[in-house]
Every structure is written in C-alpha cells, then in structure tokens.
Amino acid sequence: MIQHHKISDRDLWNKIKNGEICFGGNQKLKIYGTLKCSSGKRMKHENRVFFLSEKEAIQNGFRPCGHCMRTEYQKWKNGLI
C-alpha cells in the first residue's frame, strides 16, 4: 500500500504508466476502486492510497467500491469475498 502524500507526483505517474499501480483507495473509509472512478478522484490526498493489486487491497481490509466495481461490491456485500 502506497500513501499518496508519501510519493512524488512523478513517481506516482511512472508507476501508473508502467502498470505497477492498478487500484486506489480511501484509507479512512477502507474502500478501493479503479483509478478512473469519479468517487475516487474527489477524495482528499491525505486519505488516498494506492495498491499494486486487488488482492493487496483486500488483504489490507479494504472493500470494493460500489460505483466503479459493482460486481465485486455485490460479491462483497453478499459475503462471497
């Protein structure tokens, strides 16, 4: 898990461009989603974290976003994840 305020914008951009970072999340709400999610783009920088994989997000106790990851969210909500 990479905290947004602990990585430079250039390093962050390079990791996203190289496919090293695939998901973002809100550290306070414990929600993760895609990097293109409109909900994720509105969150405060100090709450934003990044993950290398969906598995990493789940291991850190995060749940899927109900907006950009509807299928995964429904599975989580029904107790399948």
VOGUVO-274210 format. One record per residue: residue number from 1; residue in three letters; x, y, z of N, C-alpha, C in turn. Coordinates in steps of 0.1 Angstrom, whole numbers, plus 5000, padded with zeros to 4 digits. Layout:
N
<site k="NUM" r="ALA" n_xx="X" n_yy="Y" n_zz="Z" ca_xx="X" ca_yy="Y" ca_zz="Z" c_xx="X" c_yy="Y" c_zz="Z"/>
...
This chain:
81
<site k="1" r="MET" n_xx="5008" n_yy="4988" n_zz="5000" ca_xx="5000" ca_yy="5000" ca_zz="5000" c_xx="5009" c_yy="5012" c_zz="5000"/>
<site k="2" r="ILE" n_xx="5006" n_yy="5021" n_zz="4991" ca_xx="5014" ca_yy="5034" ca_zz="4990" c_xx="5005" c_yy="5046" c_zz="4993"/>
<site k="3" r="GLN" n_xx="5009" n_yy="5054" n_zz="5002" ca_xx="5001" ca_yy="5065" ca_zz="5006" c_xx="5004" c_yy="5077" c_zz="4997"/>
<site k="4" r="HIS" n_xx="4994" n_yy="5084" n_zz="4992" ca_xx="4996" ca_yy="5094" ca_zz="4982" c_xx="5005" c_yy="5105" c_zz="4987"/>
<site k="5" r="HIS" n_xx="5004" n_yy="5109" n_zz="4999" ca_xx="5012" ca_yy="5120" ca_zz="5004" c_xx="5027" c_yy="5116" c_zz="5006"/>
<site k="6" r="LYS" n_xx="5030" n_yy="5104" n_zz="5005" ca_xx="5044" ca_yy="5099" ca_zz="5007" c_xx="5051" c_yy="5096" c_zz="4994"/>
<site k="7" r="ILE" n_xx="5045" n_yy="5098" n_zz="4982" ca_xx="5051" ca_yy="5096" ca_zz="4969" c_xx="5050" c_yy="5108" c_zz="4961"/>
<site k="8" r="SER" n_xx="5060" n_yy="5111" n_zz="4953" ca_xx="5060" ca_yy="5123" ca_zz="4945" c_xx="5051" c_yy="5121" c_zz="4933"/>
<site k="9" r="ASP" n_xx="5046" n_yy="5131" n_zz="4927" ca_xx="5037" ca_yy="5130" ca_zz="4916" c_xx="5044" c_yy="5123" c_zz="4904"/>
<site k="10" r="ARG" n_xx="5056" n_yy="5126" n_zz="4902" ca_xx="5064" ca_yy="5120" ca_zz="4891" c_xx="5065" c_yy="5105" c_zz="4893"/>
<site k="11" r="ASP" n_xx="5069" n_yy="5100" n_zz="4905" ca_xx="5070" ca_yy="5086" ca_zz="4908" c_xx="5056" c_yy="5079" c_zz="4907"/>
<site k="12" r="LEU" n_xx="5046" n_yy="5086" n_zz="4912" ca_xx="5032" ca_yy="5080" ca_zz="4911" c_xx="5028" c_yy="5079" c_zz="4896"/>
<site k="13" r="TRP" n_xx="5031" n_yy="5089" n_zz="4888" ca_xx="5027" ca_yy="5088" ca_zz="4874" c_xx="5035" c_yy="5077" c_zz="4867"/>
<site k="14" r="ASN" n_xx="5048" n_yy="5075" n_zz="4870" ca_xx="5056" ca_yy="5065" ca_zz="4864" c_xx="5050" c_yy="5051" c_zz="4868"/>
<site k="15" r="LYS" n_xx="5046" n_yy="5049" n_zz="4880" ca_xx="5041" ca_yy="5036" ca_zz="4885" c_xx="5028" c_yy="5033" c_zz="4878"/>
<site k="16" r="ILE" n_xx="5019" n_yy="5043" n_zz="4877" ca_xx="5007" ca_yy="5041" ca_zz="4870" c_xx="5009" c_yy="5038" c_zz="4855"/>
<site k="17" r="LYS" n_xx="5018" n_yy="5045" n_zz="4849" ca_xx="5021" ca_yy="5043" ca_zz="4835" c_xx="5027" c_yy="5029" c_zz="4832"/>
<site k="18" r="ASN" n_xx="5035" n_yy="5024" n_zz="4841" ca_xx="5041" ca_yy="5011" ca_zz="4840" c_xx="5033" c_yy="5000" c_zz="4844"/>
<site k="19" r="GLY" n_xx="5021" n_yy="5003" n_zz="4849" ca_xx="5011" ca_yy="4993" ca_zz="4853" c_xx="5014" c_yy="4987" c_zz="4867"/>
<site k="20" r="GLU" n_xx="5023" n_yy="4994" n_zz="4875" ca_xx="5026" ca_yy="4989" ca_zz="4888" c_xx="5015" c_yy="4992" c_zz="4898"/>
<site k="21" r="ILE" n_xx="5008" n_yy="5003" n_zz="4896" ca_xx="4996" ca_yy="5007" ca_zz="4904" c_xx="4984" c_yy="5005" c_zz="4896"/>
<site k="22" r="CYS" n_xx="4974" n_yy="4997" n_zz="4901" ca_xx="4962" ca_yy="4995" ca_zz="4894" c_xx="4949" c_yy="4999" c_zz="4901"/>
<site k="23" r="PHE" n_xx="4950" n_yy="5001" n_zz="4914" ca_xx="4939" ca_yy="5005" ca_zz="4922" c_xx="4942" c_yy="5016" c_zz="4932"/>
<site k="24" r="GLY" n_xx="4932" n_yy="5024" n_zz="4935" ca_xx="4933" ca_yy="5034" ca_zz="4945" c_xx="4923" c_yy="5032" c_zz="4956"/>
<site k="25" r="GLY" n_xx="4925" n_yy="5038" n_zz="4968" ca_xx="4916" ca_yy="5036" ca_zz="4978" c_xx="4915" c_yy="5048" c_zz="4988"/>
<site k="26" r="ASN" n_xx="4905" n_yy="5047" n_zz="4996" ca_xx="4903" ca_yy="5057" ca_zz="5007" c_xx="4907" c_yy="5051" c_zz="5020"/>
<site k="27" r="GLN" n_xx="4918" n_yy="5055" n_zz="5026" ca_xx="4923" ca_yy="5049" ca_zz="5038" c_xx="4913" c_yy="5050" c_zz="5050"/>
<site k="28" r="LYS" n_xx="4906" n_yy="5061" n_zz="5051" ca_xx="4896" ca_yy="5063" ca_zz="5062" c_xx="4884" c_yy="5054" c_zz="5061"/>
<site k="29" r="LEU" n_xx="4879" n_yy="5053" n_zz="5048" ca_xx="4867" ca_yy="5046" ca_zz="5046" c_xx="4869" c_yy="5031" c_zz="5043"/>
<site k="30" r="LYS" n_xx="4882" n_yy="5028" n_zz="5040" ca_xx="4886" ca_yy="5014" ca_zz="5037" c_xx="4878" c_yy="5009" c_zz="5024"/>
<site k="31" r="ILE" n_xx="4878" n_yy="5017" n_zz="5014" ca_xx="4872" ca_yy="5014" ca_zz="5001" c_xx="4883" c_yy="5015" c_zz="4990"/>
<site k="32" r="TYR" n_xx="4883" n_yy="5005" n_zz="4981" ca_xx="4892" ca_yy="5006" ca_zz="4970" c_xx="4885" c_yy="5005" c_zz="4957"/>
<site k="33" r="GLY" n_xx="4890" n_yy="5011" n_zz="4946" ca_xx="4884" ca_yy="5011" ca_zz="4933" c_xx="4894" c_yy="5013" c_zz="4922"/>
<site k="34" r="THR" n_xx="4889" n_yy="5015" n_zz="4910" ca_xx="4898" ca_yy="5017" ca_zz="4898" c_xx="4903" c_yy="5031" c_zz="4899"/>
<site k="35" r="LEU" n_xx="4913" n_yy="5034" n_zz="4891" ca_xx="4919" ca_yy="5047" ca_zz="4891" c_xx="4911" c_yy="5057" c_zz="4884"/>
<site k="36" r="LYS" n_xx="4901" n_yy="5053" n_zz="4876" ca_xx="4892" ca_yy="5062" ca_zz="4868" c_xx="4879" c_yy="5065" c_zz="4875"/>
<site k="37" r="CYS" n_xx="4877" n_yy="5060" n_zz="4887" ca_xx="4865" ca_yy="5062" ca_zz="4894" c_xx="4863" c_yy="5076" c_zz="4898"/>
<site k="38" r="SER" n_xx="4851" n_yy="5081" n_zz="4895" ca_xx="4848" ca_yy="5095" ca_zz="4898" c_xx="4847" c_yy="5098" c_zz="4913"/>
<site k="39" r="SER" n_xx="4843" n_yy="5088" n_zz="4921" ca_xx="4843" ca_yy="5090" ca_zz="4935" c_xx="4857" c_yy="5090" c_zz="4941"/>
<site k="40" r="GLY" n_xx="4866" n_yy="5082" n_zz="4935" ca_xx="4880" ca_yy="5082" ca_zz="4940" c_xx="4887" c_yy="5095" c_zz="4937"/>
<site k="41" r="LYS" n_xx="4884" n_yy="5101" n_zz="4925" ca_xx="4890" ca_yy="5113" ca_zz="4921" c_xx="4887" c_yy="5125" c_zz="4931"/>
<site k="42" r="ARG" n_xx="4876" n_yy="5124" n_zz="4938" ca_xx="4872" ca_yy="5135" ca_zz="4947" c_xx="4877" c_yy="5134" c_zz="4961"/>
<site k="43" r="MET" n_xx="4884" n_yy="5123" n_zz="4964" ca_xx="4888" ca_yy="5122" ca_zz="4978" c_xx="4900" c_yy="5130" c_zz="4981"/>
<site k="44" r="LYS" n_xx="4902" n_yy="5133" n_zz="4994" ca_xx="4914" ca_yy="5141" ca_zz="4998" c_xx="4927" c_yy="5134" c_zz="4996"/>
<site k="45" r="HIS" n_xx="4937" n_yy="5141" n_zz="4993" ca_xx="4950" ca_yy="5134" ca_zz="4991" c_xx="4955" c_yy="5127" c_zz="5003"/>
<site k="46" r="GLU" n_xx="4953" n_yy="5133" n_zz="5015" ca_xx="4958" ca_yy="5126" ca_zz="5027" c_xx="4951" c_yy="5113" c_zz="5030"/>
<site k="47" r="ASN" n_xx="4939" n_yy="5111" n_zz="5024" ca_xx="4932" ca_yy="5098" ca_zz="5026" c_xx="4934" c_yy="5088" c_zz="5015"/>
<site k="48" r="ARG" n_xx="4941" n_yy="5092" n_zz="5004" ca_xx="4942" ca_yy="5084" ca_zz="4992" c_xx="4954" c_yy="5075" c_zz="4994"/>
<site k="49" r="VAL" n_xx="4952" n_yy="5062" n_zz="4990" ca_xx="4963" ca_yy="5052" ca_zz="4990" c_xx="4962" c_yy="5044" c_zz="4977"/>
<site k="50" r="PHE" n_xx="4973" n_yy="5038" n_zz="4973" ca_xx="4973" ca_yy="5030" ca_zz="4960" c_xx="4978" c_yy="5016" c_zz="4963"/>
<site k="51" r="PHE" n_xx="4973" n_yy="5007" n_zz="4954" ca_xx="4976" ca_yy="4993" ca_zz="4956" c_xx="4981" c_yy="4987" c_zz="4943"/>
<site k="52" r="LEU" n_xx="4990" n_yy="4977" n_zz="4944" ca_xx="4995" ca_yy="4971" ca_zz="4932" c_xx="4985" c_yy="4961" c_zz="4927"/>
<site k="53" r="SER" n_xx="4976" n_yy="4956" n_zz="4935" ca_xx="4966" ca_yy="4946" ca_zz="4930" c_xx="4954" c_yy="4946" c_zz="4939"/>
<site k="54" r="GLU" n_xx="4943" n_yy="4940" n_zz="4934" ca_xx="4931" ca_yy="4939" ca_zz="4941" c_xx="4933" c_yy="4931" c_zz="4954"/>
<site k="55" r="LYS" n_xx="4941" n_yy="4920" n_zz="4952" ca_xx="4944" ca_yy="4911" ca_zz="4963" c_xx="4951" c_yy="4919" c_zz="4975"/>
<site k="56" r="GLU" n_xx="4960" n_yy="4928" n_zz="4972" ca_xx="4966" ca_yy="4936" ca_zz="4982" c_xx="4956" c_yy="4945" c_zz="4989"/>
<site k="57" r="ALA" n_xx="4947" n_yy="4951" n_zz="4982" ca_xx="4937" ca_yy="4959" ca_zz="4988" c_xx="4928" c_yy="4951" c_zz="4998"/>
<site k="58" r="ILE" n_xx="4924" n_yy="4939" n_zz="4994" ca_xx="4916" ca_yy="4930" ca_zz="5002" c_xx="4924" c_yy="4926" c_zz="5015"/>
<site k="59" r="GLN" n_xx="4936" n_yy="4923" n_zz="5013" ca_xx="4945" ca_yy="4918" ca_zz="5024" c_xx="4946" c_yy="4930" c_zz="5034"/>
<site k="60" r="ASN" n_xx="4945" n_yy="4942" n_zz="5030" ca_xx="4946" ca_yy="4953" ca_zz="5039" c_xx="4933" c_yy="4957" c_zz="5045"/>
<site k="61" r="GLY" n_xx="4923" n_yy="4949" n_zz="5043" ca_xx="4910" ca_yy="4952" ca_zz="5049" c_xx="4900" c_yy="4961" c_zz="5041"/>
<site k="62" r="PHE" n_xx="4903" n_yy="4964" n_zz="5028" ca_xx="4895" ca_yy="4973" ca_zz="5021" c_xx="4884" c_yy="4965" c_zz="5013"/>
<site k="63" r="ARG" n_xx="4873" n_yy="4972" n_zz="5011" ca_xx="4862" ca_yy="4966" ca_zz="5003" c_xx="4861" c_yy="4973" c_zz="4990"/>
<site k="64" r="PRO" n_xx="4855" n_yy="4966" n_zz="4980" ca_xx="4853" ca_yy="4972" ca_zz="4966" c_xx="4844" c_yy="4984" c_zz="4966"/>
<site k="65" r="CYS" n_xx="4846" n_yy="4993" n_zz="4957" ca_xx="4838" ca_yy="5005" ca_zz="4955" c_xx="4824" c_yy="5001" c_zz="4949"/>
<site k="66" r="GLY" n_xx="4814" n_yy="5006" n_zz="4953" ca_xx="4801" ca_yy="5004" ca_zz="4948" c_xx="4798" c_yy="5010" c_zz="4935"/>
<site k="67" r="HIS" n_xx="4806" n_yy="5020" n_zz="4931" ca_xx="4804" ca_yy="5028" ca_zz="4918" c_xx="4811" c_yy="5021" c_zz="4907"/>
<site k="68" r="CYS" n_xx="4824" n_yy="5020" n_zz="4908" ca_xx="4832" ca_yy="5015" ca_zz="4897" c_xx="4834" c_yy="5000" c_zz="4897"/>
<site k="69" r="MET" n_xx="4831" n_yy="4993" n_zz="4907" ca_xx="4833" ca_yy="4979" ca_zz="4908" c_xx="4821" c_yy="4972" c_zz="4913"/>
<site k="70" r="ARG" n_xx="4810" n_yy="4974" n_zz="4906" ca_xx="4797" ca_yy="4969" ca_zz="4911" c_xx="4796" c_yy="4954" c_zz="4913"/>
<site k="71" r="THR" n_xx="4802" n_yy="4947" n_zz="4904" ca_xx="4801" ca_yy="4932" ca_zz="4905" c_xx="4809" c_yy="4927" c_zz="4917"/>
<site k="72" r="GLU" n_xx="4821" n_yy="4932" n_zz="4919" ca_xx="4829" ca_yy="4929" ca_zz="4931" c_xx="4822" c_yy="4934" c_zz="4944"/>
<site k="73" r="TYR" n_xx="4816" n_yy="4945" n_zz="4943" ca_xx="4809" ca_yy="4951" ca_zz="4955" c_xx="4798" c_yy="4942" c_zz="4959"/>
<site k="74" r="GLN" n_xx="4790" n_yy="4937" n_zz="4949" ca_xx="4778" ca_yy="4928" ca_zz="4952" c_xx="4783" c_yy="4915" c_zz="4958"/>
<site k="75" r="LYS" n_xx="4794" n_yy="4910" n_zz="4953" ca_xx="4800" ca_yy="4898" ca_zz="4959" c_xx="4804" c_yy="4900" c_zz="4973"/>
<site k="76" r="TRP" n_xx="4811" n_yy="4912" n_zz="4976" ca_xx="4815" ca_yy="4915" ca_zz="4990" c_xx="4803" c_yy="4917" c_zz="4999"/>
<site k="77" r="LYS" n_xx="4793" n_yy="4924" n_zz="4994" ca_xx="4781" ca_yy="4926" ca_zz="5001" c_xx="4773" c_yy="4913" c_zz="5005"/>
<site k="78" r="ASN" n_xx="4774" n_yy="4903" n_zz="4996" ca_xx="4767" ca_yy="4891" ca_zz="4998" c_xx="4776" c_yy="4881" c_zz="5006"/>
<site k="79" r="GLY" n_xx="4788" n_yy="4885" n_zz="5010" ca_xx="4797" ca_yy="4877" ca_zz="5017" c_xx="4805" c_yy="4867" c_zz="5010"/>
<site k="80" r="LEU" n_xx="4806" n_yy="4869" n_zz="4996" ca_xx="4813" ca_yy="4859" ca_zz="4988" c_xx="4828" c_yy="4863" c_zz="4987"/>
<site k="81" r="ILE" n_xx="4832" n_yy="4875" n_zz="4992" ca_xx="4846" ca_yy="4878" ca_zz="4991" c_xx="4851" c_yy="4879" c_zz="5006"/>
